[in-house]
Amino acid sequence: MENTKNQGNKPKATFPLPPKKIKNAGWKKWVKFIWIGLIALVIGIAALFFAVSQGFLGSMPDVKELENPDIYVASEIYSSDGKLLGKFEKEKTMPVTYKELPPYLIYALQAKEDERFKEHSGIDLQSVARAVAFGGKRGGGSTITQQLAKLLFTGTASQNRLQRSFQKLKEWVVAVSLEKRYTKEEIITLYFNKFDFVNNANGIEMASRIYFNKNASKLTLPEAAMFVAMLEAPVANNPLRNPDRAKRRRDVVLDQMLKTGYLDQQTYQKAIDTPITLDYHPVKSIDEGYSAYYKFYLRKEIDNYLKDYEKKTGKTLNLYKDGLKIYVTLDSKMQTYAEEAIREHLTDLQKRFDAEQRGRKQRPFYYLNDQQINNLMVQAMKRTGRYKQLKAAGVPEDSIMIDFKTPIKTSRFTWDGEEEVEMSPWDSIRYHKQIAQAGLMSMVPGTGEIKAWVGGINWQHFQYDHIKQGKRQVGSTFKPFVYATAIMKLGMTPCSTVSNATYRKGTWTVQGSGGMLTLRDALAHSKNPVAVRLIEMTGVPSVVQLARDLGVTEEIPNNYPVALGSSDITIYEMLGAYSSFANYGNYIKPEMIWRIEDANGRVIKEVKPVTKEVMNELYAYTMIDLMKGVAEFGTASGELGRRGISKGVEIAAKTGTTQNNSDGWFIGITPNLATGVWVGWEDRATHFWGTGEGQGAKMALPIWAIFMKKVWADKALGISTDDKFVKPTNWTGSCSDLQGLGGYGDEGGLQTIDELKNPKPAESGNPNKNSTGKKEENVNENLHSGDEIDFNK
């Protein structure tokens, strides 16, 4: 038996150990960092998309908008006589269904814009990676769904890179949401129905009718490819503006269809050999004609009221989607009569102006050299939408000029209707500069209700409102403010006399014919020296203050020429001020809106008149009495008589003509209706050569007369030629009626004739300088009109 007792004391066998491995702890750390980074990236991206989807990084459309992007209930405008005047509509379009889209159009869209449209769920990662890798040189990463998202909700791409990045994230989020709610066919249909192909071609159906005069379902392969090419740049690739480029880009679409298998070689070759042949049939936009001008004003007013409503209630209302009811003070018949009056007179006036301009190299400008005309034209070019679109697309300035001087098919305005011609955009601008413009506003003096508003002659060609947006020199229509100040501040009466001799102050001269004239005769015949002497006696600040009290907010220089109408003021403010004389000396702000209701009939806003007492009713009626002389025996009497208006009709009025006949004015007040008219051209350098044709009595007064004759003839309106101004109870018609009333402010009191003949120096500083400190030029009065403004600013 083996003895094992001492075995534990035996030395153990030893074996050589393997060499120790050198530990590399760094790679584990890197693996850990990479995993942490990936997890953080995934969480960060998820958090970013969550923040975008919840609107933390900018507003996002809510679910209802995503589910109903086509629901727009137009807001309606109702006149004071209950007529539907118009609507605020988002766009004029003719939606089509997926079945009505020709197969070639769908194939072209997928081939050019989104090859894997049927496979992705709103975002094509392969296209995104390609766009990033090649910097967009081999196509962008936007899917058709993303483009629809941008079209519906996220808007035009920002030029700022950071903002554009956030915008792209929004597009992705919206695109994924759209894919959840719509089929692929519905997304394509929405896209084609919503895209703006310009020239009022909203949606593929409108575009097909406008460019090819056919339904979208009947588009040929080359025509369908052309529209798909326009999707990337509707202006640059437009066949009307750039036919060569449009064909090149169309052929790129066809080539892509060939590469992706939608076309065989024979069909492809036949298509690219087909030229682009248009059958252009333009349609009028929603805001066409006269109504667009008052809608332009209405929209701005309503937007302000809706913002106030949102602040008070927290509820947001959309003028184009929420079906509001807007009740306005406009009378549908008066509005029509005003539009007809402008058309009737300007049709004739334009013929006379064209006859004067015939054969002139510098037509329609006077007193400008070629360089000045070119500068004026360049400025006008830069204001056009065409220029802004080309500039935004990165087109160089010299290329833009070439584009503007290249003839294209276009339409131009004539009083006989739209005329289709081939001319360059540059020539089109110059052509439209020779078209006479006009504005007319009519209101009830006692209530401030605006009854007619015609801000221009045609919104499609002249998108500028001459009632409240446009400011023009007012000429002699400013003189009643000077006369009213003299009556109120100096205690003068219609019988007070003032010298009509030539007025000189330094180098500034206002020609006169001598003698002493009463205020009644001087205003009736619009004598400039009298107006200047009156403002010298009252002081310019006093006249400016009265104008301010009467609602004039525009800048009025602190110099004597303002008495002759050197200020630029709107028809809106001038008519509001004049109406105060017929409203017993109380200014009332002109208003067009009565109330606004939501789709359920709840009142959102009810407009209450803003009034202010400015002068005693005797002062106000004195001004009415003075201005009646203008119509009875003054500068307006001859033309009113020629227009068949009897001297027995009570009309308080003032004509106005600015230097070089650039602006013609007439403001006429009857007991129940005050109406102001302006006529002129876009540029002050465009005008009649002589005052015989260019004075306010010839340019603007006829429109007033035509309008009022229509109003008087419509007995249902309740405005008659027999209406009389209401005289104050203590009015006797004597010049002594005003005595004892005191002055205007703290400086009242009557003046003697000697004081009037030898007035004290004015308080407003050097009369030879205007507000910029420049000396006034020597001026000469054209006496045969009696109403010519003579000063140079």
HELIX and SHEET records of a PDB file:
HELIX    1   1 GLN A    7  ASN A    9  5                                   3    
HELIX    2   2 ALA A   25  SER A   53  1                                  29    
HELIX    3   3 VAL A   63  GLU A   67  1                                   5    
HELIX    4   4 TYR A   98  GLU A  100  5                                   3    
HELIX    5   5 PRO A  103  GLU A  113  1                                  11    
HELIX    6   6 LEU A  125  ALA A  133  1                                   9    
HELIX    7   7 ILE A  144  ALA A  149  1                                   6    
HELIX    8   8 LYS A  150  THR A  154  3                                   5    
HELIX    9   9 ARG A  161  ARG A  181  1                                  21    
HELIX   10  10 LYS A  184  LYS A  194  1                                  11    
HELIX   11  11 ILE A  204  PHE A  212  1                                   9    
HELIX   12  12 ALA A  216  LYS A  218  5                                   3    
HELIX   13  13 LEU A  221  GLU A  232  1                                  12    
HELIX   14  14 PRO A  243  LYS A  259  1                                  17    
HELIX   15  15 GLN A  265  ILE A  272  1                                   8    
HELIX   16  16 SER A  291  THR A  313  1                                  23    
HELIX   17  17 SER A  332  GLN A  357  1                                  26    
HELIX   18  18 ASP A  370  LYS A  382  1                                  13    
HELIX   19  19 GLY A  385  ALA A  392  1                                   8    
HELIX   20  20 GLU A  397  PHE A  404  1                                   8    
HELIX   21  21 PRO A  425  LYS A  433  1                                   9    
HELIX   22  22 GLY A  475  PHE A  478  5                                   4    
HELIX   23  23 LYS A  479  LEU A  490  1                                  12    
HELIX   24  24 LEU A  519  ALA A  524  1                                   6    
HELIX   25  25 ASN A  528  THR A  538  1                                  11    
HELIX   26  26 VAL A  540  ASP A  549  1                                  10    
HELIX   27  27 TYR A  560  LEU A  564  5                                   5    
HELIX   28  28 ILE A  571  ALA A  582  1                                  12    
HELIX   29  29 GLU A  617  GLU A  632  1                                  16    
HELIX   30  30 SER A  637  ARG A  642  1                                   6    
HELIX   31  31 GLN A  659  ASN A  661  5                                   3    
HELIX   32  32 THR A  691  GLY A  694  1                                   4    
HELIX   33  33 GLY A  696  MET A  699  1                                   4    
HELIX   34  34 LEU A  701  ALA A  713  1                                  13    
HELIX   35  35 LYS A  715  LEU A  717  5                                   3    
HELIX   36  36 CYS A  735  LEU A  738  5                                   4    
HELIX   37  37 ILE A  753  LYS A  757  1                                   5    
SHEET    1   A 5 LEU A  84  PHE A  88  0                                        
SHEET    2   A 5 SER A  75  TYR A  78 -1                                        
SHEET    3   A 5 LYS A 325  VAL A 328  1                                        
SHEET    4   A 5 ILE A 593  GLU A 597 -1                                        
SHEET    5   A 5 VAL A 603  GLU A 606 -1                                        
SHEET    1   B 2 ILE A 408  ARG A 412  0                                        
SHEET    2   B 2 GLU A 419  MET A 423 -1                                        
SHEET    1   C 5 ILE A 450  VAL A 454  0                                        
SHEET    2   C 5 GLN A 437  MET A 443 -1                                        
SHEET    3   C 5 LEU A 673  GLY A 680 -1                                        
SHEET    4   C 5 ASP A 663  THR A 670 -1                                        
SHEET    5   C 5 ALA A 652  THR A 657 -1                                        
SHEET    1   D 2 ARG A 472  GLN A 473  0                                        
SHEET    2   D 2 ASP A 568  ILE A 569 -1                                        
SHEET    1   E 2 THR A 497  SER A 499  0                                        
SHEET    2   E 2 MET A 516  THR A 518 -1                                        
SHEET    1   F 2 TYR A 503  LYS A 505  0                                        
SHEET    2   F 2 TRP A 508  VAL A 510 -1                                        
SHEET    1   G 2 ASN A 586  ILE A 588  0                                        
SHEET    2   G 2 THR A 611  GLU A 613 -1                                        
END                                                                             
